[in-house]
Amino acid sequence: MKQYDYLVVGSGLYGAVFAREAKRAGKKVLVIDRRPNIAGNIFTEEIEEINVHKYGAHIFHTNNKKVWNYITQFAEFNRFTNSPVANYKGELYSLPFNMYTFNKMWGVVTPKEAKEKIEEQKKAAGILEPKNLEEQAISLVGTDIYEKLIKGYTEKQWGRPCDQLPAFIIKRLPVRLTFDNNYFNALYQGIPMGGYTKMIEHMLDGIEVQTGVDYLEKKDELDKMADKVIYTGAIDEYFNYKLGELEYRSVRFETEVLDEPNFQGNAAVNYTDAETPWTRIIEHKWFEFGTQPKTVISREYSSEWKLGDEPYYPVNDEKNGKLYEKYKELAQKEKNIIFGGRLGEYKYYDMDAVIASALEMSKNEL
């Protein structure tokens, strides 16, 4: 008899959802994580009484009522609305692109004028069928906005010219002929009060958790402890990169405490010119409407992933897609193991989609 029914590798959202559902189903579960803390990339750390998003800003948003009802069992969410600001060489613009953006850019006042301006620039660029991100962006918002607010930021983020990036990356970009500053078209939105780490703690309540444990280093020993493994780490790393490395973008953070109550007046400011080395600055206190006397900011720098870095965004192009399919075939041949989550499935997942995926897998498995 093995000690556990399930060994869950990784205590991020996917692992935590499965562990909670398995416990509800009466299973014995062990959750391990190689980091010294739980919660994966949504880990929040308290600094100066401010919940700092250590691995980048995470704003929960969903239109999925089932997911919302599920996650709100573990935390109360505040009414935070994501309304980022774009800073182009000291000029400030509203993100998402809306009537405030168009008014500042062109002096237009009515939605009709804004629409005509976009159409005029799209026509001048001669784009009929957008073939890449650059053409897709121009056909959505025109040349001026593309040049000032999209090009520099996107090329910093992905480390590739916009005309070499797939169009689908920007198809989710909200463009509105209204004065609505809400970035997400989501019915439910907010930040868990007290931070994400506290929320994951509630999800893992009563479940055995061990941090600082590297599954791949102790694989043989750990596999003997459980009937089945739920693996949320990188799929290529699991197979020791034997078919080659999947590509990711990584992010480096420079976080500092400032002895002032308000640095930028907003949770997120994107720096959209090519010259500024960081992509954005996050001021963490505004996620929870902070009134602390100090503030904590994080500058984000995007970089190409290399071994030893934290993988953030899968580079979902054709080449990596083909390589992932080969790893997926190997994964399907493994006995008693399920690969899931952003790294296990090499997929860019919003938080609500991770939860939905983990719930679906739990239902089938349990």
Backbone hydrogen bonds in HBPLUS format (Angstrom, degrees):
<---DONOR---> <-ACCEPTOR-->    atom                        ^
c    i                          cat <-CA-CA->   ^        H-A-AA   ^      H-
h    n   atom  resd res      DA  || num        DHA   H-A  angle D-A-AA Bond
n    s   type  num  typ     dist DA aas  dist angle  dist       angle   num
A0004-TYR N   A0225-MET O   2.89 MM 221  6.08 156.5  1.94 161.5 164.9     1
A0227-ASP N   A0004-TYR O   3.11 MM 223  6.65 143.3  2.25 141.8 149.8     2
A0005-ASP N   A0028-LYS O   2.81 MM  23  5.22 144.0  1.94 133.1 144.8     3
A0228-LYS N   A0005-ASP O   3.16 MM 223  6.35 138.8  2.33 137.1 148.9     4
A0006-TYR N   A0028-LYS O   3.19 MM  22  6.59 161.8  2.22 157.4 160.8     5
A0030-LEU N   A0006-TYR O   3.01 MM  24  6.45 156.3  2.07 157.7 165.3     6
A0007-LEU N   A0228-LYS O   2.90 MM 221  6.33 155.5  1.96 157.4 165.5     7
A0230-ILE N   A0007-LEU O   2.83 MM 223  6.21 162.4  1.86 155.8 159.9     8
A0008-VAL N   A0030-LEU O   2.78 MM  22  6.14 166.6  1.79 158.3 163.1     9
A0032-ILE N   A0008-VAL O   2.88 MM  24  6.29 164.3  1.91 170.5 172.9    10
A0009-VAL N   A0230-ILE O   2.73 MM 221  5.99 173.5  1.74 169.4 171.5    11
A0232-THR N   A0009-VAL O   3.07 MM 223  5.85 149.6  2.17 147.0 155.3    12
A0010-GLY N   A0032-ILE O   2.72 MM  22  5.83 164.2  1.74 170.7 171.6    13
A0039-ALA N   A0011-SER O   3.13 MM  28  5.23 136.5  2.33 118.5 120.1    14
A0016-ALA N   A0012-GLY O   2.88 MM   4  5.96 161.4  1.91 158.6 164.9    15
A0017-VAL N   A0013-LEU O   2.91 MM   4  6.02 162.8  1.94 154.7 158.4    16
A0018-PHE N   A0014-TYR O   3.12 MM   4  6.37 170.0  2.13 151.2 154.0    17
A0019-ALA N   A0015-GLY O   2.91 MM   4  6.04 165.0  1.93 149.3 154.2    18
A0020-ARG N   A0016-ALA O   2.99 MM   4  6.11 161.6  2.03 147.8 152.3    19
A0021-GLU N   A0017-VAL O   3.02 MM   4  6.26 165.2  2.04 154.2 157.9    20
A0022-ALA N   A0018-PHE O   2.81 MM   4  6.00 158.8  1.86 157.2 163.5    21
A0023-LYS N   A0019-ALA O   2.94 MM   4  6.13 156.3  2.00 145.9 152.3    22
A0024-ARG N   A0020-ARG O   2.97 MM   4  6.24 156.3  2.03 146.2 153.0    23
A0025-ALA N   A0021-GLU O   3.00 MM   4  6.26 138.0  2.18 137.2 148.4    24
A0025-ALA N   A0022-ALA O   3.10 MM   3  5.00 123.1  2.43  90.3 105.1    25
A0027-LYS N   A0022-ALA O   2.91 MM   5  5.33 160.5  1.95 153.6 148.7    26
A0026-GLY N   A0023-LYS O   2.87 MM   3  5.05 155.1  1.93 110.5 114.5    27
A0031-VAL N   A0208-GLU O   2.91 MM 177  6.24 168.2  1.92 156.8 160.8    28
A0210-GLN N   A0031-VAL O   2.83 MM 179  6.32 155.7  1.88 159.7 168.1    29
A0033-ASP N   A0210-GLN O   3.03 MM 177  6.54 140.2  2.19 153.9 157.9    30
A0212-GLY N   A0033-ASP O   2.75 MM 179  5.98 109.7  2.25 142.8 161.7    31
A0213-VAL N   A0033-ASP O   2.98 MM 180  5.62 156.8  2.04 132.7 130.6    32
A0212-GLY N   A0035-ARG O   2.84 MM 177  5.11 147.7  1.94 139.7 135.9    33
A0042-ILE N   A0039-ALA O   3.04 MM   3  5.62 145.5  2.16 149.3 146.5    34
A0043-PHE N   A0040-GLY O   3.29 MM   3  5.73 155.4  2.35 116.1 117.3    35
A0054-LYS N   A0043-PHE O   3.21 MM  11  6.14 140.4  2.37 150.2 161.7    36
A0045-GLU N   A0052-VAL O   2.89 MM   7  5.13 155.5  1.95 143.3 145.6    37
A0052-VAL N   A0045-GLU O   2.82 MM   7  5.13 166.3  1.84 142.6 141.8    38
A0047-ILE N   A0050-ILE O   2.90 MM   3  5.23 163.7  1.92 149.5 151.1    39
A0050-ILE N   A0047-ILE O   2.81 MM   3  5.23 153.6  1.88 115.0 124.0    40
A0056-GLY N   A0053-HIS O   3.32 MM   3  5.51 140.7  2.49 124.0 117.3    41
A0060-PHE N   A0190-GLY O   3.20 MM 130  5.52 132.0  2.44 160.0 162.3    42
A0190-GLY N   A0060-PHE O   3.00 MM 130  5.52 151.6  2.08 154.0 156.1    43
A0062-THR N   A0188-TYR O   2.90 MM 126  5.36 156.5  1.96 149.6 153.6    44
A0188-TYR N   A0062-THR O   3.01 MM 126  5.36 162.8  2.04 165.9 169.5    45
A0068-TRP N   A0064-ASN O   2.97 MM   4  6.28 162.6  2.00 155.5 161.1    46
A0069-ASN N   A0065-LYS O   2.83 MM   4  6.01 166.1  1.85 153.4 156.7    47
A0070-TYR N   A0066-LYS O   3.01 MM   4  6.15 145.0  2.13 137.4 147.4    48
A0071-ILE N   A0067-VAL O   2.91 MM   4  6.16 172.3  1.92 161.1 160.8    49
A0072-THR N   A0068-TRP O   3.06 MM   4  6.06 154.7  2.13 149.7 156.1    50
A0073-GLN N   A0070-TYR O   3.22 MM   3  5.78 161.8  2.25 112.5 116.9    51
A0074-PHE N   A0071-ILE O   3.10 MM   3  5.78 158.8  2.14 116.6 122.1    52
A0193-MET N   A0076-GLU O   2.83 MM 117  5.89 172.9  1.84 168.0 168.3    53
A0078-ASN N   A0191-ILE O   2.95 MM 113  5.56 165.3  1.97 146.2 146.8    54
A0183-TYR N   A0082-ASN O   2.75 MM 101  5.52 169.1  1.77 173.2 176.3    55
A0095-LEU N   A0084-PRO O   3.16 MM  11  5.33 148.4  2.27 152.3 144.1    56
A0085-VAL N   A0268-ALA O   3.17 MM 183  6.57 154.5  2.24 145.0 152.2    57
A0270-ASN N   A0085-VAL O   2.78 MM 185  6.18 153.7  1.84 163.0 168.8    58
A0086-ALA N   A0093-TYR O   2.81 MM   7  4.99 173.0  1.81 149.9 152.3    59
A0093-TYR N   A0086-ALA O   2.83 MM   7  4.99 155.0  1.89 144.5 152.0    60
A0087-ASN N   A0270-ASN O   2.69 MM 183  5.95 167.1  1.70 175.1 175.5    61
A0272-THR N   A0087-ASN O   3.11 MM 185  6.10 146.8  2.22 132.3 142.4    62
A0088-TYR N   A0091-GLU O   2.80 MM   3  5.05 163.6  1.82 154.6 155.5    63
A0091-GLU N   A0088-TYR O   2.91 MM   3  5.05 165.8  1.93 115.3 118.9    64
A0176-ARG N   A0097-PHE O   2.78 MM  79  6.17 168.6  1.79 162.5 166.6    65
A0101-THR N   A0098-ASN O   2.96 MM   3  5.28 116.4  2.38 106.0 121.0    66
A0102-PHE N   A0098-ASN O   3.01 MM   4  6.36 163.8  2.04 158.6 163.2    67
A0099-MET N   A0178-THR O   2.88 MM  79  5.42 175.3  1.88 150.2 148.9    68
A0103-ASN N   A0099-MET O   2.87 MM   4  5.89 154.7  1.94 143.4 150.3    69
A0104-LYS N   A0100-TYR O   3.05 MM   4  6.21 162.3  2.08 146.1 150.7    70
A0105-MET N   A0101-THR O   2.90 MM   4  6.06 157.1  1.95 150.7 157.8    71
A0106-TRP N   A0102-PHE O   2.86 MM   4  5.78 166.9  1.88 146.8 150.9    72
A0107-GLY N   A0103-ASN O   2.68 MM   4  4.36 136.2  1.87 120.0 130.1    73
A0114-ALA N   A0110-THR O   3.09 MM   4  6.45 159.1  2.13 152.9 159.1    74
A0115-LYS N   A0111-PRO O   2.89 MM   4  6.09 164.5  1.91 153.5 157.3    75
A0116-GLU N   A0112-LYS O   2.98 MM   4  6.20 159.2  2.02 149.2 154.9    76
A0117-LYS N   A0113-GLU O   3.01 MM   4  6.22 153.2  2.08 145.7 152.6    77
A0118-ILE N   A0114-ALA O   3.03 MM   4  6.37 160.9  2.07 153.7 158.1    78
A0119-GLU N   A0115-LYS O   2.94 MM   4  6.17 168.2  1.96 153.4 156.9    79
A0120-GLU N   A0116-GLU O   2.88 MM   4  6.02 157.1  1.93 146.8 153.2    80
A0121-GLN N   A0117-LYS O   3.08 MM   4  6.34 158.9  2.12 148.7 153.2    81
A0122-LYS N   A0118-ILE O   2.87 MM   4  6.06 155.0  1.93 153.0 161.0    82
A0123-LYS N   A0119-GLU O   2.89 MM   4  6.02 159.6  1.93 149.4 154.7    83
A0124-ALA N   A0120-GLU O   3.02 MM   4  6.23 158.3  2.07 142.6 148.6    84
A0125-ALA N   A0121-GLN O   3.07 MM   4  6.25 140.7  2.23 137.7 147.1    85
A0126-GLY N   A0123-LYS O   2.91 MM   3  5.07 144.8  2.04 102.1 113.5    86
A0136-GLN N   A0132-ASN O   2.96 MM   4  6.14 158.5  2.00 153.9 160.9    87
A0133-LEU N   A0165-LEU O   2.86 MM  32  5.39 151.8  1.94 144.6 145.6    88
A0137-ALA N   A0133-LEU O   2.84 MM   4  5.99 161.3  1.88 155.7 159.8    89
A0138-ILE N   A0134-GLU O   3.03 MM   4  6.30 165.7  2.05 153.1 156.6    90
A0139-SER N   A0135-GLU O   2.99 MM   4  6.12 155.2  2.06 143.7 150.6    91
A0140-LEU N   A0136-GLN O   3.10 MM   4  6.32 127.2  2.40 136.1 149.5    92
A0140-LEU N   A0137-ALA O   3.05 MM   3  5.11 135.7  2.26  96.9 109.7    93
A0141-VAL N   A0137-ALA O   2.92 MM   4  6.15 164.5  1.94 162.3 165.2    94
A0142-GLY N   A0138-ILE O   2.77 MM   4  4.32 144.8  1.89 122.7 127.9    95
A0146-TYR N   A0142-GLY O   3.29 MM   4  6.34 154.6  2.36 138.8 146.3    96
A0147-GLU N   A0143-THR O   2.82 MM   4  6.01 168.8  1.83 160.2 162.3    97
A0148-LYS N   A0144-ASP O   2.99 MM   4  6.20 163.2  2.02 152.8 157.4    98
A0149-LEU N   A0145-ILE O   2.74 MM   4  5.36 157.0  1.79 144.7 152.9    99
A0150-ILE N   A0146-TYR O   3.17 MM   4  4.81 147.3  2.28 120.6 126.3   100
A0151-LYS N   A0146-TYR O   2.85 MM   5  5.80 173.8  1.85 167.4 165.6   101
A0154-THR N   A0150-ILE O   2.89 MM   4  5.87 171.0  1.89 165.9 169.0   102
A0155-GLU N   A0151-LYS O   2.97 MM   4  6.11 162.9  2.00 155.1 160.0   103
A0156-LYS N   A0152-GLY O   3.03 MM   4  6.20 148.3  2.14 144.3 152.7   104
A0157-GLN N   A0153-TYR O   2.90 MM   4  6.13 157.6  1.95 148.4 155.4   105
A0158-TRP N   A0154-THR O   2.92 MM   4  6.07 161.8  1.96 153.2 156.7   106
A0159-GLY N   A0155-GLU O   2.81 MM   4  5.22 131.8  2.05 127.0 138.0   107
A0164-GLN N   A0161-PRO O   2.87 MM   3  5.44 158.8  1.92 118.3 124.1   108
A0165-LEU N   A0162-CYS O   3.24 MM   3  5.23 167.4  2.25 105.3 108.2   109
A0169-ILE N   A0166-PRO O   3.41 MM   3  6.19 156.3  2.47 118.4 122.7   110
A0170-ILE N   A0167-ALA O   3.12 MM   3  6.05 149.6  2.21 126.7 131.7   111
A0171-LYS N   A0168-PHE O   3.17 MM   3  5.03 152.0  2.26  99.4 107.9   112
A0173-LEU N   A0170-ILE O   2.99 MM   3  5.32 162.0  2.02 113.7 119.5   113
A0195-GLY N   A0192-PRO O   2.95 MM   3  5.41 151.3  2.03 138.1 136.3   114
A0199-MET N   A0196-TYR O   3.01 MM   3  4.95 114.4  2.46  92.9 109.3   115
A0200-ILE N   A0196-TYR O   2.93 MM   4  6.30 159.9  1.97 158.7 162.8   116
A0201-GLU N   A0197-THR O   2.85 MM   4  6.14 152.1  1.93 148.5 157.3   117
A0202-HIS N   A0198-LYS O   3.07 MM   4  6.40 152.3  2.15 145.0 151.1   118
A0203-MET N   A0199-MET O   3.05 MM   4  6.44 147.6  2.16 142.2 151.7   119
A0204-LEU N   A0200-ILE O   2.90 MM   4  6.16 147.0  2.01 149.3 158.0   120
A0205-ASP N   A0202-HIS O   3.35 MM   3  5.05 164.2  2.38  98.9 101.9   121
A0207-ILE N   A0204-LEU O   3.01 MM   3  5.34 156.4  2.06 137.4 134.9   122
A0217-GLU N   A0214-ASP O   3.19 MM   3  5.46 131.8  2.43 103.1 115.6   123
A0218-LYS N   A0214-ASP O   3.28 MM   4  6.59 145.8  2.40 149.2 158.5   124
A0218-LYS N   A0215-TYR O   3.11 MM   3  5.35 126.5  2.41 100.7 114.1   125
A0222-LEU N   A0218-LYS O   2.91 MM   4  6.04 165.5  1.93 163.9 168.8   126
A0223-ASP N   A0219-LYS O   2.77 MM   4  5.85 164.4  1.80 161.4 165.2   127
A0225-MET N   A0222-LEU O   2.94 MM   3  5.34 153.8  2.01 110.7 119.2   128
A0229-VAL N   A0336-ASN O   2.95 MM 107  6.28 160.7  1.98 144.3 149.8   129
A0338-ILE N   A0229-VAL O   2.85 MM 109  6.32 155.8  1.91 159.6 167.7   130
A0231-TYR N   A0338-ILE O   2.78 MM 107  6.02 164.0  1.80 165.0 170.4   131
A0340-GLY N   A0231-TYR O   3.02 MM 109  6.26 160.7  2.06 153.6 155.5   132
A0238-TYR N   A0234-ALA O   3.11 MM   4  6.42 151.0  2.19 148.8 156.7   133
A0235-ILE N   A0343-LEU O   3.33 MM 108  6.41 152.6  2.41 133.9 126.1   134
A0241-TYR N   A0236-ASP O   2.69 MM   5  4.91 163.8  1.72 158.6 153.4   135
A0240-ASN N   A0237-GLU O   2.85 MM   3  4.70 154.9  1.91 110.3 111.2   136
A0242-LYS N   A0239-PHE O   3.16 MM   3  6.07 156.3  2.22 123.4 128.0   137
A0244-GLY N   A0241-TYR O   2.94 MM   3  4.98 156.7  1.99 107.9 115.4   138
A0315-VAL N   A0247-GLU O   3.11 MM  68  5.65 164.0  2.13 141.0 136.8   139
A0305-TRP N   A0248-TYR O   3.14 MM  57  5.29 158.1  2.19 146.0 139.6   140
A0249-ARG N   A0313-TYR O   2.81 MM  64  5.06 146.9  1.92 137.9 149.0   141
A0312-TYR N   A0249-ARG O   3.06 MM  63  5.81 149.8  2.15 147.6 156.1   142
A0313-TYR N   A0249-ARG O   3.09 MM  64  5.06 157.6  2.14 137.9 143.8   143
A0250-SER N   A0303-SER O   2.72 MM  53  5.17 173.7  1.72 159.7 160.6   144
A0303-SER N   A0250-SER O   2.87 MM  53  5.17 161.4  1.90 144.9 143.7   145
A0252-ARG N   A0301-TYR O   2.75 MM  49  5.08 163.8  1.78 151.1 156.8   146
A0301-TYR N   A0252-ARG O   2.85 MM  49  5.08 160.0  1.89 153.7 158.9   147
A0254-GLU N   A0299-ARG O   2.95 MM  45  5.11 156.7  2.01 143.9 151.2   148
A0299-ARG N   A0254-GLU O   2.89 MM  45  5.11 162.5  1.92 139.8 140.8   149
A0256-GLU N   A0297-ILE O   2.89 MM  41  5.59 157.0  1.95 157.7 165.4   150
A0297-ILE N   A0256-GLU O   2.98 MM  41  5.59 160.9  2.02 161.1 162.7   151
A0258-LEU N   A0295-THR O   2.76 MM  37  5.34 172.0  1.77 161.1 164.0   152
A0295-THR N   A0258-LEU O   3.13 MM  37  5.34 163.1  2.16 149.1 153.2   153
A0283-GLU N   A0267-ALA O   2.80 MM  16  4.76 155.3  1.86 130.0 138.5   154
A0269-VAL N   A0281-ILE O   3.06 MM  12  5.44 156.6  2.12 149.3 156.7   155
A0281-ILE N   A0269-VAL O   2.93 MM  12  5.44 155.4  1.99 149.7 156.5   156
A0271-TYR N   A0279-THR O   2.76 MM   8  5.36 166.6  1.77 141.6 146.2   157
A0279-THR N   A0300-GLU O   2.75 MM  21  5.72 156.2  1.81 159.8 167.7   158
A0300-GLU N   A0280-ARG O   2.98 MM  20  5.57 158.7  2.02 166.2 169.3   159
A0282-ILE N   A0298-SER O   2.93 MM  16  5.19 162.6  1.96 146.4 150.1   160
A0298-SER N   A0282-ILE O   2.89 MM  16  5.19 149.0  1.99 144.4 153.9   161
A0286-TRP N   A0283-GLU O   3.32 MM   3  6.36 154.8  2.39 127.2 131.1   162
A0284-HIS N   A0296-VAL O   3.20 MM  12  6.08 139.0  2.38 161.8 172.8   163
A0287-PHE N   A0284-HIS O   3.12 MM   3  5.82 163.4  2.15 120.6 125.4   164
A0288-GLU N   A0285-LYS O   3.14 MM   3  5.80 151.0  2.23 112.9 120.3   165
A0290-GLY N   A0285-LYS O   2.90 MM   5  4.78 158.2  1.95 131.0 135.3   166
A0309-ASP N   A0306-LYS O   2.87 MM   3  5.66 161.5  1.91 153.0 156.5   167
A0317-ASP N   A0315-VAL O   2.78 MM   2  5.77 140.0  1.94 107.3  95.5   168
A0321-GLY N   A0317-ASP O   2.90 MM   4  6.01 150.4  1.99 150.6 160.2   169
A0322-LYS N   A0318-GLU O   3.00 MM   4  6.28 153.9  2.07 152.1 157.1   170
A0323-LEU N   A0319-LYS O   3.19 MM   4  6.51 157.3  2.25 143.9 150.1   171
A0324-TYR N   A0320-ASN O   2.85 MM   4  6.03 159.1  1.89 149.5 155.3   172
A0325-GLU N   A0321-GLY O   3.08 MM   4  6.30 155.5  2.14 143.2 149.3   173
A0326-LYS N   A0322-LYS O   3.28 MM   4  6.64 146.7  2.39 141.4 149.2   174
A0326-LYS N   A0323-LEU O   3.13 MM   3  5.24 122.9  2.47  97.1 111.1   175
A0327-TYR N   A0323-LEU O   3.10 MM   4  6.51 154.8  2.17 149.0 156.0   176
A0328-LYS N   A0324-TYR O   2.76 MM   4  6.02 153.2  1.83 154.7 163.6   177
A0329-GLU N   A0325-GLU O   3.05 MM   4  6.32 147.6  2.15 140.4 147.6   178
A0330-LEU N   A0326-LYS O   3.22 MM   4  6.60 155.0  2.29 142.7 148.7   179
A0331-ALA N   A0327-TYR O   2.85 MM   4  6.16 157.0  1.91 150.0 157.1   180
A0332-GLN N   A0328-LYS O   2.96 MM   4  6.23 147.2  2.07 147.1 154.9   181
A0333-LYS N   A0330-LEU O   3.03 MM   3  5.33 143.4  2.17 104.3 115.2   182
A0334-GLU N   A0331-ALA O   3.15 MM   3  5.32 149.8  2.25 102.3 111.2   183
A0345-GLU N   A0341-GLY O   2.87 MM   4  5.72 144.8  1.99 146.5 153.2   184
A0347-LYS N   A0342-ARG O   2.98 MM   5  5.02 155.8  2.04 136.8 144.6   185
A0353-ALA N   A0350-ASP O   3.07 MM   3  5.34 121.7  2.43 103.2 117.7   186
A0354-VAL N   A0350-ASP O   3.06 MM   4  6.42 147.7  2.17 152.4 162.2   187
A0355-ILE N   A0351-MET O   3.07 MM   4  6.39 161.2  2.11 153.3 157.2   188
A0356-ALA N   A0352-ASP O   2.95 MM   4  6.19 163.4  1.98 146.5 151.2   189
A0357-SER N   A0353-ALA O   2.92 MM   4  5.98 159.2  1.96 142.8 148.7   190
A0358-ALA N   A0354-VAL O   2.90 MM   4  6.11 161.3  1.93 150.9 156.0   191
A0359-LEU N   A0355-ILE O   2.85 MM   4  6.07 155.1  1.92 152.3 159.4   192
A0360-GLU N   A0356-ALA O   2.98 MM   4  6.15 157.5  2.03 146.4 152.4   193
A0361-MET N   A0357-SER O   2.94 MM   4  6.18 164.1  1.97 150.1 154.6   194
A0362-SER N   A0358-ALA O   2.88 MM   4  5.98 156.8  1.94 142.2 149.3   195
A0363-LYS N   A0359-LEU O   2.94 MM   4  6.13 157.3  1.99 145.9 151.6   196
A0364-ASN N   A0360-GLU O   3.11 MM   4  6.43 161.6  2.15 150.4 154.4   197
A0365-GLU N   A0361-MET O   2.83 MM   4  5.97 157.4  1.88 152.5 159.7   198
A0366-LEU N   A0362-SER O   2.71 MM   4  5.63 165.6  1.73 154.5 158.2   199
